[in-house]
């Protein structure tokens, strides 16, 4: 059996990651300015949350997945069957898969905007890394059958869609918050 899991463990992990990322934001605020520092901390926190809710079993003891019951490949059934709802949010699993990647996309843009023109390269690179993170999660779910999760290409599409929506939201937020104001004159 997988030794750790369940909603309680996920929530403790979210809280611990929040404290660590909050402290990081405080430390970075002197160097980056408060807006960019919070964006960096928020980006790291949202990435940690995604890892916790996708790579920990939803129940404390999912049991054993027999070798013959383990999937050998990811599901390529785009938009195929997905559970209806999740332990916190009602609605479809696909909506949740999209929504959880909105925050990292938005934080990415606000953090990158601090560096002005460099953001034109940093944002697409960050978006590609978020897509790679989603792919890595799905691959891990396929390889670690014991966490009782399923690999599905639709999840990757939904995650990347959420990240793109987040990037759009981040552009709007960056224009409002103007994180470049926190830059030192020596940068």
Backbone as numpy.savetxt, mean C-alpha at the origin, in Angstrom:
# Nx Ny Nz CAx CAy CAz Cx Cy Cz
0.81 -24.71 10.59 -0.02 -23.53 10.59 0.86 -22.28 10.59
0.30 -21.22 10.03 0.97 -19.93 10.06 0.80 -19.37 11.47
1.88 -18.98 12.14 1.78 -18.67 13.57 1.12 -17.34 13.92
0.96 -16.42 12.99 0.45 -15.10 13.30 -0.66 -14.75 12.31
-1.67 -14.07 12.80 -2.71 -13.61 11.91 -3.92 -13.12 12.67
-4.92 -12.73 11.93 -6.15 -12.23 12.52 -6.21 -10.72 12.54
-7.41 -10.22 12.72 -7.66 -8.79 12.69 -6.90 -8.06 13.80
-6.86 -8.64 14.99 -6.16 -8.01 16.10 -4.69 -7.78 15.81
-4.04 -8.78 15.25 -2.62 -8.67 14.91 -2.43 -7.61 13.83
-3.33 -7.58 12.86 -3.23 -6.55 11.82 -3.34 -5.16 12.41
-4.29 -4.97 13.32 -4.50 -3.64 13.91 -3.33 -3.23 14.80
-2.76 -4.17 15.53 -1.56 -3.85 16.33 -0.42 -3.46 15.39
-0.26 -4.19 14.31 0.78 -3.86 13.33 0.58 -2.48 12.73
-0.67 -2.13 12.42 -0.99 -0.81 11.89 -0.62 0.27 12.90
-0.93 0.04 14.17 -0.62 1.02 15.22 0.89 1.17 15.40
1.61 0.07 15.47 3.06 0.12 15.65 3.71 0.82 14.45
3.30 0.46 13.24 3.84 1.11 12.05 3.51 2.59 12.05
2.32 2.95 12.53 1.94 4.36 12.60 2.82 5.15 13.54
3.14 4.57 14.69 4.02 5.25 15.64 5.42 5.43 15.05
5.95 4.36 14.45 7.29 4.43 13.85 7.33 5.46 12.72
6.35 5.43 11.84 6.32 6.37 10.72 6.04 7.80 11.18
5.24 7.95 12.24 5.01 9.27 12.81 6.28 9.86 13.40
7.04 9.03 14.11 8.33 9.49 14.65 9.31 9.84 13.54
9.30 9.06 12.48 10.15 9.36 11.32 9.77 10.71 10.73
8.48 10.98 10.62 8.02 12.27 10.08 8.48 13.43 10.96
8.45 13.23 12.27 8.92 14.28 13.18 10.41 14.54 12.95
11.18 13.48 12.84 12.62 13.62 12.62 12.90 14.29 11.28
12.17 13.92 10.25 12.40 14.46 8.92 11.88 15.88 8.73
10.97 16.32 9.59 10.32 17.62 9.36 11.31 18.78 9.37
12.34 18.70 10.15 13.33 19.78 10.19 14.08 19.89 8.87
14.35 18.76 8.26 15.11 18.74 7.00 14.22 18.95 5.77
13.04 18.33 5.76 12.18 18.35 4.58 11.06 19.38 4.65
10.77 19.87 5.83 9.58 20.69 6.02 8.45 19.78 6.47
7.47 20.33 7.15 6.42 19.48 7.75 5.55 18.75 6.73
5.22 19.38 5.62 4.32 18.74 4.66 4.99 17.55 4.01
6.21 17.73 3.52 6.93 16.62 2.88 7.24 15.51 3.88
7.59 15.89 5.12 7.90 14.88 6.13 6.68 14.03 6.45
5.53 14.66 6.60 4.30 13.89 6.85 3.98 13.02 5.63
4.22 13.53 4.43 3.95 12.75 3.22 4.86 11.52 3.15
6.13 11.67 3.49 7.05 10.52 3.50 6.61 9.51 4.56
6.31 10.00 5.76 5.84 9.10 6.82 4.54 8.42 6.42
3.62 9.17 5.84 2.35 8.60 5.40 2.52 7.58 4.30
3.43 7.84 3.37 3.71 6.89 2.29 4.21 5.57 2.87
5.18 5.65 3.77 5.73 4.43 4.36 4.68 3.71 5.21
3.87 4.46 5.93 2.82 3.86 6.77 1.79 3.16 5.89
1.36 3.81 4.81 0.35 3.18 3.95 0.89 1.93 3.28
2.16 1.93 2.93 2.77 0.73 2.34 2.83 -0.40 3.38
3.15 -0.05 4.62 3.17 -1.06 5.69 1.77 -1.63 5.92
0.77 -0.77 5.92 -0.61 -1.23 6.11 -1.00 -2.21 5.01
-0.67 -1.89 3.78 -1.00 -2.80 2.67 -0.34 -4.16 2.89
0.92 -4.16 3.28 1.60 -5.42 3.56 0.92 -6.21 4.66
0.51 -5.52 5.72 -0.14 -6.20 6.85 -1.48 -6.82 6.45
-2.30 -6.06 5.72 -3.64 -6.58 5.42 -3.66 -7.58 4.28
-2.57 -7.66 3.53 -2.55 -8.60 2.40 -1.68 -9.82 2.64
-0.76 -9.73 3.58 0.16 -10.84 3.78 0.00 -11.56 5.11
-0.90 -11.08 5.95 -1.23 -11.82 7.16 -2.55 -12.54 6.94
-2.67 -13.74 7.46 -3.95 -14.43 7.34 -5.07 -13.63 8.01
-6.24 -13.67 7.42 -7.39 -12.94 7.97 -7.87 -13.55 9.28
-7.57 -14.83 9.49 -7.92 -15.48 10.75 -6.63 -15.86 11.47
-6.73 -16.02 12.78 -5.53 -16.30 13.58 -4.89 -17.63 13.24
-5.67 -18.61 12.82 -5.13 -19.92 12.50 -5.82 -20.46 11.25
-5.31 -20.09 10.08 -5.98 -20.53 8.85 -5.90 -22.02 8.59
-5.00 -22.69 9.27 -4.87 -24.13 9.06 -3.82 -24.45 8.04
-3.91 -25.64 7.52 -2.93 -26.12 6.55 -3.60 -26.21 5.19
-2.90 -25.71 4.18 -3.39 -25.84 2.81 -2.67 -27.04 2.21
-3.40 -28.13 1.93 -2.75 -29.31 1.37 -2.11 -29.01 0.01
-1.02 -29.69 -0.29 -0.30 -29.46 -1.54 -1.21 -29.57 -2.75
-2.13 -30.53 -2.72 -3.02 -30.69 -3.88 -4.08 -29.59 -3.96
-4.29 -28.86 -2.87 -5.25 -27.76 -2.88 -4.62 -26.41 -3.16
-3.30 -26.40 -3.26 -2.55 -25.16 -3.50 -2.58 -24.82 -4.98
-2.81 -23.53 -5.28 -2.80 -23.09 -6.67 -1.37 -23.05 -7.20
-1.20 -23.43 -8.45 0.12 -23.40 -9.07 0.39 -22.09 -9.79
-0.68 -21.38 -10.16 -0.54 -20.13 -10.89 -1.54 -19.11 -10.34
-1.30 -17.88 -10.69 -2.26 -16.82 -10.34 -3.51 -16.97 -11.19
-4.63 -16.50 -10.66 -5.86 -16.47 -11.44 -5.75 -15.36 -12.48
-6.01 -15.72 -13.72 -6.00 -14.74 -14.81 -7.42 -14.38 -15.22
-8.37 -14.71 -14.38 -9.78 -14.40 -14.64 -10.02 -12.94 -14.28
-9.71 -12.04 -15.21 -9.83 -10.60 -14.95 -11.26 -10.26 -14.55
-11.38 -9.64 -13.39 -12.71 -9.26 -12.90 -13.52 -10.45 -12.43
-12.87 -11.57 -12.24 -13.56 -12.80 -11.87 -14.10 -12.76 -10.45
-14.51 -13.90 -9.96 -15.14 -13.94 -8.64 -14.20 -13.47 -7.54
-14.71 -12.62 -6.68 -13.98 -12.14 -5.52 -14.96 -12.13 -4.35
-14.46 -12.32 -3.15 -15.36 -12.29 -1.99 -16.07 -10.95 -1.91
-17.29 -10.95 -1.40 -18.06 -9.72 -1.27 -17.79 -9.10 0.09
-16.92 -8.12 0.11 -16.65 -7.42 1.35 -15.37 -7.89 2.02
-15.04 -7.22 3.10 -13.81 -7.47 3.84 -14.12 -7.21 5.29
-13.24 -7.51 6.18 -13.54 -7.47 7.61 -13.82 -6.08 8.16
-13.40 -5.02 7.49 -13.71 -3.67 7.98 -14.69 -2.97 7.06
-14.46 -3.04 5.77 -15.26 -2.32 4.80 -16.32 -3.22 4.20
-17.51 -2.68 4.01 -18.51 -3.43 3.26 -18.29 -3.11 1.79
-18.89 -3.88 0.93 -18.69 -3.67 -0.49 -17.75 -4.71 -1.05
-17.41 -4.56 -2.29 -16.63 -5.56 -2.97 -15.14 -5.53 -2.65
-14.54 -6.67 -2.76 -13.10 -6.83 -2.57 -12.34 -5.98 -3.58
-12.86 -5.87 -4.78 -12.19 -5.08 -5.81 -12.12 -3.61 -5.42
-13.18 -3.09 -4.82 -13.16 -1.70 -4.37 -12.09 -1.52 -3.30
-12.01 -2.44 -2.37 -10.99 -2.36 -1.32 -9.60 -2.41 -1.93
-9.37 -3.31 -2.88 -8.06 -3.42 -3.53 -7.68 -2.12 -4.22
-8.65 -1.39 -4.70 -8.38 -0.11 -5.34 -8.12 0.96 -4.28
-8.98 1.03 -3.29 -8.91 2.09 -2.27 -7.61 2.05 -1.48
-7.11 0.87 -1.14 -5.91 0.80 -0.30 -4.67 1.37 -0.98
-4.67 1.48 -2.29 -3.52 2.03 -2.99 -3.67 3.52 -3.32
-4.81 4.12 -2.99 -5.00 5.55 -3.25 -4.07 6.38 -2.36
-4.02 6.08 -1.08 -3.18 6.86 -0.16 -1.70 6.84 -0.54
-1.11 5.67 -0.84 0.30 5.72 -1.23 0.54 6.54 -2.49
-0.38 6.47 -3.44 -0.23 7.29 -4.65 -0.26 8.77 -4.35
-1.18 9.18 -3.47 -1.29 10.59 -3.10 -0.06 11.04 -2.30
0.33 10.25 -1.29 1.50 10.62 -0.49 2.76 10.68 -1.35
2.87 9.79 -2.33 4.01 9.78 -3.23 4.17 11.12 -3.93
3.09 11.64 -4.48 3.16 12.91 -5.22 3.49 14.07 -4.28
2.86 14.12 -3.12 3.11 15.22 -2.19 4.56 15.17 -1.71
5.08 13.98 -1.42 6.47 13.85 -1.00 7.41 14.24 -2.14
7.16 13.77 -3.34 8.04 14.04 -4.48 7.99 15.51 -4.89
6.86 16.16 -4.71 6.72 17.57 -5.11 7.68 18.47 -4.35
8.14 18.02 -3.23 9.10 18.80 -2.45 10.37 19.06 -3.24
10.71 18.18 -4.16 11.93 18.30 -4.95 11.70 18.93 -6.32
10.58 19.62 -6.49 10.33 20.39 -7.71 10.33 19.55 -8.97
11.17 19.93 -9.92 11.19 19.26 -11.23 11.57 17.79 -11.15
12.32 17.41 -10.16 12.70 16.00 -9.99 11.46 15.12 -9.81
10.36 15.73 -9.35 9.11 14.97 -9.17 8.63 14.40 -10.50
8.98 15.04 -11.61 8.56 14.53 -12.93 9.16 13.16 -13.21
10.27 12.84 -12.58 10.86 11.50 -12.70 10.50 10.64 -11.49
10.44 11.26 -10.31 10.18 10.50 -9.09 8.77 9.90 -9.05
7.77 10.63 -9.52 6.40 10.13 -9.46 6.20 8.90 -10.36
6.61 8.94 -11.64 6.46 7.72 -12.45 7.27 6.54 -11.89
8.46 6.83 -11.37 9.27 5.77 -10.77 8.55 5.20 -9.55
8.03 6.07 -8.72 7.29 5.62 -7.54 6.05 4.83 -7.90
5.35 5.26 -8.94 4.17 4.53 -9.40 4.56 3.14 -9.89
5.67 3.05 -10.61 6.16 1.74 -11.06 6.53 0.86 -9.86
7.10 1.47 -8.82 7.45 0.70 -7.62 6.20 0.24 -6.87
5.15 1.06 -6.85 3.90 0.62 -6.24 3.30 -0.55 -7.02
3.38 -0.50 -8.35 2.90 -1.62 -9.17 3.74 -2.87 -8.89
5.05 -2.70 -8.75 5.92 -3.84 -8.45 5.61 -4.39 -7.05
5.29 -3.52 -6.11 4.91 -3.96 -4.77 3.65 -4.82 -4.83
2.67 -4.38 -5.59 1.44 -5.15 -5.77 1.75 -6.52 -6.38
2.58 -6.54 -7.40 2.98 -7.80 -8.03 3.70 -8.69 -7.03
4.57 -8.10 -6.22 5.29 -8.88 -5.21 4.36 -9.47 -4.16
3.35 -8.72 -3.78 2.36 -9.23 -2.82 1.63 -10.43 -3.42
1.18 -10.29 -4.65 0.45 -11.40 -5.29 1.35 -12.62 -5.45
2.60 -12.42 -5.81 3.53 -13.54 -5.95 3.75 -14.22 -4.59
3.89 -13.40 -3.54 4.05 -13.96 -2.19 2.82 -14.76 -1.79
1.63 -14.23 -2.10 0.40 -14.96 -1.78 0.35 -16.29 -2.52
0.86 -16.34 -3.73 0.90 -17.59 -4.49 1.88 -18.58 -3.86
3.06 -18.10 -3.52 4.11 -18.97 -3.01 3.85 -19.45 -1.58
3.23 -18.61 -0.76 2.99 -18.96 0.64 1.53 -19.35 0.84
1.20 -20.54 0.41 -0.19 -21.00 0.52 -0.66 -21.01 1.97
0.26 -21.11 2.91 -0.12 -21.19 4.32 -0.79 -19.92 4.84
-0.62 -18.79 4.17 -1.27 -17.57 4.65 -2.72 -17.51 4.18
-3.14 -18.51 3.44 -4.54 -18.65 3.03 -5.03 -17.44 2.24
-4.20 -17.01 1.30 -4.55 -15.91 0.39 -4.42 -16.42 -1.03
-5.06 -15.74 -1.96 -5.03 -16.19 -3.35 -4.40 -15.12 -4.24
-3.60 -15.57 -5.18 -2.98 -14.69 -6.16 -3.97 -14.44 -7.29
-4.19 -13.17 -7.62 -5.16 -12.83 -8.65 -4.66 -11.60 -9.42
-4.57 -11.71 -10.73 -4.11 -10.61 -11.57 -5.06 -9.42 -11.46
-6.33 -9.67 -11.23 -7.29 -8.58 -11.06 -6.90 -7.68 -9.90
-6.33 -8.27 -8.84 -5.88 -7.47 -7.70 -4.81 -6.47 -8.11
-3.88 -6.91 -8.96 -2.82 -6.02 -9.42 -3.42 -4.86 -10.22
-4.35 -5.18 -11.10 -5.00 -4.13 -11.90 -5.73 -3.14 -10.99
-6.45 -3.66 -10.01 -7.18 -2.78 -9.07 -6.21 -1.95 -8.24
-5.11 -2.56 -7.78 -4.12 -1.82 -6.98 -3.50 -0.68 -7.78
-3.09 -0.98 -8.99 -2.48 0.06 -9.83 -3.48 1.15 -10.16
-4.72 0.77 -10.39 -5.77 1.77 -10.63 -5.89 2.70 -9.42
-5.89 2.14 -8.23 -5.95 2.95 -7.01 -4.75 3.87 -6.89
-3.57 3.37 -7.22 -2.37 4.20 -7.15 -2.44 5.37 -8.14
-2.96 5.09 -9.33 -3.10 6.16 -10.34 -4.11 7.21 -9.86
-5.23 6.77 -9.30 -6.20 7.71 -8.73 -5.53 8.52 -7.62
-4.74 7.86 -6.79 -4.01 8.55 -5.73 -3.04 9.58 -6.26
-2.36 9.26 -7.36 -1.45 10.23 -7.98 -2.22 11.47 -8.41
-3.39 11.27 -9.02 -4.22 12.41 -9.41 -4.63 13.24 -8.20
-5.04 12.58 -7.14 -5.40 13.27 -5.90 -4.18 13.97 -5.31
-3.02 13.32 -5.39 -1.78 13.91 -4.88 -1.39 15.18 -5.61
-1.64 15.23 -6.91 -1.35 16.45 -7.67 -2.17 17.61 -7.13
-3.45 17.35 -6.89 -4.32 18.38 -6.33 -3.83 18.79 -4.94
-3.53 17.82 -4.09 -3.05 18.11 -2.74 -1.73 18.89 -2.76
-0.83 18.51 -3.66 0.46 19.20 -3.75 0.26 20.66 -4.13
-0.68 20.93 -5.01 -0.95 22.32 -5.41 -1.52 23.12 -4.23
-2.28 22.46 -3.38 -2.86 23.14 -2.22 -1.83 23.28 -1.10
-1.10 22.20 -0.80 -0.19 22.17 0.35 1.19 22.75 0.05
1.60 22.76 -1.20 2.88 23.30 -1.67 4.07 22.85 -0.82
4.39 21.56 -0.85 5.47 21.03 0.00 6.84 21.59 -0.34
7.03 22.17 -1.48 8.32 22.74 -1.86 8.67 23.94 -0.99
7.70 24.50 -0.28 7.97 25.64 0.61 8.87 25.23 1.76
8.94 23.93 2.06 9.77 23.47 3.17 11.21 23.24 2.80
11.59 23.51 1.55 12.97 23.26 1.11 13.94 24.25 1.72
15.12 23.73 2.02 16.21 24.61 2.46 16.76 25.34 1.26
17.33 26.46 1.46 17.96 27.24 0.37 19.16 26.51 -0.21
19.75 25.59 0.55 20.98 24.91 0.12 20.72 23.66 -0.68
19.44 23.28 -0.91 19.15 22.05 -1.66 19.46 22.20 -3.13
